[in-house]
């Protein structure tokens, strides 16, 4: 019985130590709201929103037929980067 108590305490302390050392290892909270603002012009069209775990990709088509690709880190609530792609008219 004493051995089971000792093994139980060891498992508990190892689990606590692992979670303190790796805080994002078991983070399954996908409902974090962004504090940043993404400005989309009224003439633009949201083509696609793709959620890939902790990152979200938003594709926007502008009036001049260019595309904006916005990468969001939903775990931290930040905009990672923004790319603009232009379509060649030829």
N, C-alpha and C positions, 0 to 999 in steps of 0.2 A: 504494500500500500504506500509506503514511504517513497519507493522508487517511482511510482506513478505521479505522486505529488511533485517530486523533483523534476521529472521529465515534463510535466505540465507547466511548471514555472519557467523552465528553459524555453519551451516552445512559445510561451506568451512573451517573454523578453526578447527572443529573437525576432518574433513578428513585429513587435513595437519598434525595435531597432531598425528593421528593414523599412518599415513605413516612414520612419523619421528620415532615414538616409535617402529614400526614393519617394518623395511626396507625390510625383505624378504617375507612379507605376499603376496604381489602382484607381485613378481619377476617371470616373465614368460620367461626370456631370457635363452634359452637352447643352444645358440651358443657361449659359452665361450670356448676359446681354452686353453688346458692345457700347462703349461710351463715345466712340468716334462717330462722326457723321460722314456718310458717303453721299456726295452731291451728284444727282443724276438730272440732266437737263430734261425738260418736259417733252422734247422731241425725240429723246432716246428711248430705246427699247431694251428691256432686260431679256436676253436670249436664253440664258441658262444659269442656274444656281446649282452647284455641285458640292455636296458636303462629304468630305473624305476624312472622317475621324475628327481630328483636332483642327483641320483646315477646311475653309470654305472658299470655293472659287466662284466668282460672279463674272459673267460675260455680258457686256453691254454693247449694243450696236448704236452708233451715233448717226446723225443726219448726213454727214459727209461720207457715210459708208465705212468709217473706221470702227475698230472694235477696241474696247477697253477690257482688260482682264485684271480683276482685283482679287488679291489673295488675302484672306483674313485668317488670323489665328484665333479661333473661337475659345481656346483654353485660356488665353491671356487677355482677350478682348482688344486686340490691336490689328491694324492694317499692316501686313508684312510688305507688300509691294504692289505697284500698279504698272501695267504695261499697256501701251497703245499700239495697235496694229493697223496699218493703212493698206487698203486694197489697191493694187496697181490697175489703172483703167485700161491698159493696153491688152 
